[in-house]
Amino acid sequence: MIKALRQETALLAGIIAIVFFSLHGGALLNANSPPAAYIASTGLLFYVVMISIFAVVRHSDALAIKLGDPYGTLILTLSVVLLEVIMVSSVMLTGESNPVLARDTMFAVIMAVLNGLVGITLLIGGIKFRSQVFNLDGLKSYLVAIIPLAMLCLILPSFTSSNSFGNMSAGLTWTLVITSIALYFVFLYVQTKSHTHFFVDADHEDKHTHHGPLESNLYHSILLICYLLVVIVLAKNLAIPINDSITLLGAPAALGGLVVALIILAPEAVGAIKSALSNQLQRAMNLFFGSVLATIALTVPAVLLISGMINEPIRLGLKPAEMVLLVTTLMMTTVSFSSGKTNTLNGATHLVLFVAYIILMFD
């Protein structure tokens, strides 16, 4: 137990950071503060948030080992998506109104995962193993839920009417909230109860990698919650330099969504790529596709409800060029995972789409 507690210095750093930024954060993170102080405080804040996020993943992974799949990857996925909802909500509540932040973040997650991370994983996996296999039924189950939710939440709102505040109609808002939650719970039933074998590759048994001692479920659950609370409190502070940097650089607003997405996905990406290098492609894809599905199904209801409570406008519909890129990504993903095997060509194609997304952002 003592050895385990020594690994939790990140929690102490998080508590100290919360106290420090509660007392002095407003002054130091102000763009008008001295450059050296602003850069140092922002760097410190970013470091503490990142080690806390990795700690969340570490304890999620420990619970995953003890509970086994598919519950293991589900715990990790839900933890990561909860972090994303926290970050998006914090940025929504900080600074000037940004009605497209949630949309840009969800779109960034889809592009970063289905094109960037999946592309890198398939490419390096294909180079090392030439061809990798996965459970086709599991990937089809993800796509059956992802495709309609992506269309309903990110494309349909562009073709519907809005109210005087620029929001969607109440009918469409509640339709998206209810259908997103309902479809996700049906998927969870399939994943954890009726068809758990869809999400396990029997020929390449999934083995979770956990760096640290395994303690009781209660121990890891409590620390998981503690680290989540640290991120929740510090996320609002981190939102300040993110907003300021984008404004100062004159960068497109969509860059904020990509930054939030990459911060949240970083630890999950490392774990998934390690799994692929160990020829455990199924677990990597469970993490990736689970994140995309949970991002849409849980972020949409959360931000719509927050938007209604704080009377801030929110727009979910993508622009025409982004719609084309989203549909192309979903089509390419369906083709790549249609045979049960992947190779380097699949990875390279997804990376090309990710590059197109980056270029489109700045065009």
C-alpha positions in Angstrom: 0.0 0.0 0.0 2.8 2.4 0.9 4.5 1.7 -2.4 1.2 2.4 -4.2 0.7 5.7 -2.4 4.2 6.8 -3.4 3.0 6.6 -7.0 0.3 9.2 -6.3 2.5 12.2 -6.0 0.5 13.6 -9.0 -2.5 13.9 -6.7 -0.5 16.0 -4.3 0.7 18.1 -7.2 -2.9 18.5 -8.3 -4.1 19.7 -4.9 -1.2 22.2 -4.6 -2.1 23.5 -8.1 -5.7 23.9 -7.2 -4.8 26.0 -4.2 -2.2 28.0 -6.1 -4.4 28.8 -9.1 -7.4 29.5 -6.8 -5.4 32.2 -5.1 -3.2 33.6 -7.9 -4.5 31.9 -11.1 -6.6 34.9 -12.3 -3.6 37.2 -12.3 -1.0 34.9 -13.6 -3.1 33.5 -16.5 -4.2 36.9 -17.6 -2.8 37.7 -21.1 -1.7 41.1 -19.7 0.6 39.6 -17.0 4.4 39.5 -17.5 5.3 37.1 -20.3 7.6 35.0 -18.2 5.0 34.5 -15.5 2.2 33.8 -18.0 4.3 31.1 -19.8 5.5 29.5 -16.6 2.1 29.3 -15.0 0.5 28.0 -18.2 3.2 25.4 -18.6 2.8 24.3 -15.0 -0.9 24.1 -15.3 -0.7 22.1 -18.5 1.8 19.7 -16.9 -0.4 19.0 -13.8 -3.5 18.5 -15.9 -1.7 16.0 -18.2 -0.2 13.9 -15.3 -3.7 13.9 -13.7 -5.2 12.7 -17.0 -2.6 9.9 -17.3 -3.3 9.0 -13.6 -7.0 8.7 -14.5 -6.2 6.3 -17.3 -3.8 4.4 -15.0 -6.4 3.7 -12.4 -9.0 3.0 -15.1 -6.6 0.4 -16.6 -6.1 -1.1 -13.1 -9.9 -1.6 -12.8 -9.9 -2.9 -16.3 -7.5 -5.7 -15.3 -9.5 -6.6 -12.3 -12.9 -6.6 -14.0 -11.8 -7.9 -17.4 -13.1 -7.0 -20.9 -15.3 -5.6 -22.2 -15.8 -3.8 -18.9 -12.1 -2.8 -18.8 -12.1 -0.8 -22.0 -15.5 0.6 -21.2 -14.3 2.1 -17.9 -11.3 3.6 -19.7 -13.5 5.0 -22.5 -16.1 6.5 -20.2 -13.3 8.1 -18.1 -11.8 9.7 -21.1 -15.1 11.0 -22.5 -16.0 12.3 -19.1 -12.8 14.3 -19.2 -13.7 15.6 -22.6 -17.2 16.7 -21.5 -15.5 18.5 -18.5 -13.0 20.3 -20.8 -15.6 21.4 -23.3 -18.0 22.5 -20.6 -15.2 24.5 -18.9 -14.2 26.3 -22.1 -18.0 27.0 -22.8 -18.3 28.6 -19.4 -15.0 30.6 -19.7 -14.4 33.7 -21.8 -16.5 34.8 -24.7 -19.4 32.8 -26.1 -18.3 30.1 -28.6 -21.4 28.4 -30.0 -19.4 26.0 -32.2 -16.9 24.8 -29.7 -18.8 21.5 -28.8 -19.3 20.8 -32.5 -15.7 21.5 -33.4 -14.5 19.3 -30.5 -16.7 16.4 -31.5 -15.7 16.7 -35.1 -12.0 17.0 -34.0 -12.4 13.8 -32.0 -13.9 11.9 -34.9 -11.2 13.1 -37.3 -8.3 12.7 -34.9 -9.4 9.2 -33.9 -10.9 7.6 -37.0 -8.3 9.2 -39.3 -5.2 10.3 -37.3 -4.9 7.6 -34.5 -6.5 4.8 -36.5 -4.3 5.7 -39.4 -1.1 5.6 -37.4 -2.1 2.4 -35.6 -2.9 0.5 -38.8 0.2 1.9 -40.5 2.7 0.8 -37.8 0.8 -2.4 -37.1 0.8 -3.2 -40.8 4.6 -2.5 -41.1 5.3 -4.8 -38.1 2.8 -7.6 -38.8 1.9 -7.0 -42.5 -1.8 -7.8 -41.7 -3.7 -7.7 -38.5 -7.1 -9.2 -37.6 -10.0 -8.1 -35.4 -13.5 -9.2 -34.5 -15.6 -8.0 -37.4 -18.9 -8.3 -35.5 -17.6 -5.9 -32.9 -16.4 -3.2 -35.3 -19.7 -3.4 -37.2 -21.6 -2.9 -33.9 -19.7 0.3 -33.3 -20.3 1.6 -36.8 -24.0 0.8 -36.7 -24.3 3.2 -33.8 -21.7 5.8 -34.8 -23.0 6.5 -38.4 -26.6 7.4 -37.5 -25.5 9.5 -34.5 -22.9 11.4 -36.5 -25.4 12.1 -39.2 -28.2 13.2 -36.8 -26.0 15.3 -34.5 -23.5 16.9 -36.9 -25.2 17.1 -40.3 -29.0 17.2 -39.7 -28.9 20.5 -37.6 -27.5 22.3 -40.7 -30.7 21.7 -42.5 -33.2 22.5 -39.8 -34.6 25.8 -38.5 -33.3 27.6 -35.4 -34.9 29.9 -32.8 -34.2 33.6 -32.2 -31.1 32.7 -30.1 -29.5 30.7 -32.9 -30.2 27.4 -31.2 -32.0 24.4 -32.7 -35.7 24.0 -32.1 -36.7 22.5 -28.7 -38.2 19.5 -30.6 -34.9 18.7 -32.4 -32.9 19.4 -29.3 -34.8 16.8 -27.2 -34.8 14.4 -30.1 -31.0 14.4 -30.2 -30.7 14.2 -26.4 -33.1 11.2 -26.1 -31.9 9.3 -29.1 -28.2 9.7 -28.3 -28.6 8.4 -24.7 -31.1 5.7 -25.7 -28.9 4.3 -28.6 -25.8 4.4 -26.4 -27.5 2.4 -23.6 -28.7 -0.2 -26.1 -25.1 -0.4 -27.4 -23.8 -0.9 -23.8 -26.3 -3.7 -23.3 -25.0 -5.4 -26.4 -21.4 -4.8 -25.4 -21.7 -5.9 -21.7 -24.6 -8.4 -21.7 -25.9 -10.0 -24.8 -22.9 -10.0 -27.2 -19.8 -9.5 -25.2 -17.9 -12.0 -27.5 -18.2 -9.5 -30.3 -15.6 -7.3 -28.6 -12.9 -9.8 -27.8 -10.4 -11.4 -30.2 -10.0 -14.9 -29.0 -6.9 -15.5 -31.2 -5.1 -12.4 -29.9 -6.2 -12.3 -26.2 -6.3 -8.7 -24.9 -3.9 -8.1 -22.0 -4.1 -4.7 -20.3 -0.8 -3.1 -19.4 -0.7 -1.5 -16.0 2.4 0.2 -14.6 2.1 -0.1 -10.9 0.8 -2.3 -8.1 -2.8 -3.5 -8.2 -4.9 -2.7 -5.1 -8.5 -3.2 -4.3 -11.3 -2.0 -6.5 -12.3 0.6 -3.9 -8.7 2.0 -3.8 -8.6 2.5 -7.5 -12.1 3.8 -7.7 -11.5 6.4 -5.0 -8.3 7.6 -6.6 -9.9 7.6 -10.1 -12.6 10.0 -8.7 -10.0 12.2 -7.0 -8.0 12.7 -10.1 -11.1 13.4 -12.1 -12.0 16.1 -9.5 -8.5 17.6 -10.0 -9.0 17.8 -13.7 -12.5 19.2 -13.3 -11.3 22.1 -11.1 -8.2 22.9 -13.2 -9.9 22.5 -16.5 -11.5 26.0 -16.2 -8.1 27.5 -15.6 -6.6 25.7 -18.6 -9.5 27.0 -20.8 -8.1 30.6 -20.3 -4.8 30.2 -22.0 -6.4 28.0 -24.7 -8.8 30.8 -25.6 -6.2 33.5 -25.3 -3.7 31.7 -27.5 -6.2 31.1 -30.3 -7.3 34.7 -30.2 -3.7 36.0 -30.1 -2.5 33.8 -33.0 -5.6 34.6 -35.1 -6.1 30.9 -35.5 -9.4 29.4 -36.6 -11.9 28.6 -33.8 -11.9 25.0 -34.7 -8.3 24.7 -33.5 -9.6 25.0 -30.0 -11.6 21.9 -30.5 -8.7 20.0 -31.8 -6.4 21.1 -28.9 -9.0 19.9 -26.4 -9.4 16.6 -28.3 -5.7 15.9 -28.4 -5.2 16.7 -24.7 -7.9 14.3 -23.7 -7.0 11.5 -26.2 -3.3 11.5 -25.5 -3.1 8.8 -22.8 -5.7 6.6 -24.6 -3.8 6.9 -27.9 -0.6 5.7 -26.2 -2.4 2.7 -24.7 -4.1 1.8 -28.0 -0.9 2.1 -30.1 1.0 -0.1 -27.6 -1.8 -2.7 -27.9 -1.5 -2.6 -31.7 2.2 -3.1 -31.5 1.5 -6.2 -29.3 -0.8 -7.5 -32.1 -3.8 -6.8 -30.0 -5.7 -4.7 -32.6 -9.1 -5.5 -31.2 -8.4 -3.7 -27.9 -6.9 -0.7 -29.7 -10.0 -0.5 -31.9 -12.3 -1.0 -28.9 -10.7 2.1 -27.3 -10.8 4.2 -30.5 -14.3 3.4 -31.7 -15.6 3.4 -28.2 -14.3 6.9 -27.7 -15.9 8.2 -30.9 -19.3 6.6 -30.1 -19.3 7.8 -26.4 -18.1 11.3 -27.5 -21.1 11.8 -29.7 -23.6 10.0 -27.6 -22.6 11.7 -24.3 -21.2 15.0 -25.3 -24.2 16.1 -27.3 -26.8 15.7 -24.5 -24.4 17.3 -22.0 -23.6 20.4 -24.0 -27.2 20.8 -25.2 -28.4 20.7 -21.6 -25.7 23.1 -20.4 -26.5 25.4 -23.3 -30.2 25.5 -22.2 -29.3 26.2 -18.5 -26.9 29.1 -19.2 -28.9 30.4 -22.2 -25.9 30.3 -24.5 -26.4 29.5 -28.2 -24.9 26.3 -29.6 -24.5 25.1 -33.1 -24.0 21.4 -34.0 -24.3 21.4 -37.8 -21.1 21.2 -39.8 -20.2 23.4 -42.7 -20.6 21.8 -46.2 -16.9 21.0 -46.7 -16.7 19.4 -43.2 -19.8 17.3 -44.0 -18.1 15.9 -47.1 -15.0 15.1 -45.0 -17.2 13.4 -42.3 -19.1 11.3 -44.8 -15.9 10.3 -46.6 -14.3 9.3 -43.2 -17.3 7.2 -42.3 -17.3 5.5 -45.7 -13.6 4.9 -45.6 -13.8 3.4 -42.1 -16.6 1.1 -43.2 -14.4 -0.1 -46.1 -11.3 -0.5 -44.0 -13.0 -2.6 -41.4 -15.2 -4.7 -43.7 -13.1 -7.8 -44.1 -11.7 -8.5 -40.6 -8.1 -7.7 -41.7 -6.2 -4.5 -42.1 -2.9 -3.5 -43.7 -0.6 -0.5 -44.3 -2.7 0.9 -47.2 -5.7 1.3 -44.8 -3.6 3.3 -42.4 -2.1 5.5 -45.1 -5.5 6.3 -46.5 -6.9 7.4 -43.1 -3.8 9.6 -42.5 -4.4 11.3 -45.9 -7.9 12.2 -44.7 -6.5 13.5 -41.4 -4.1 15.8 -43.3 -7.0 17.0 -45.4 -8.9 17.9 -42.2 -5.9 20.0 -40.9 -5.6 21.8 -44.2 -9.4 22.4 -44.4 -9.2 23.9 -40.9 -6.8 26.7 -42.0 -8.2 27.2 -45.5 
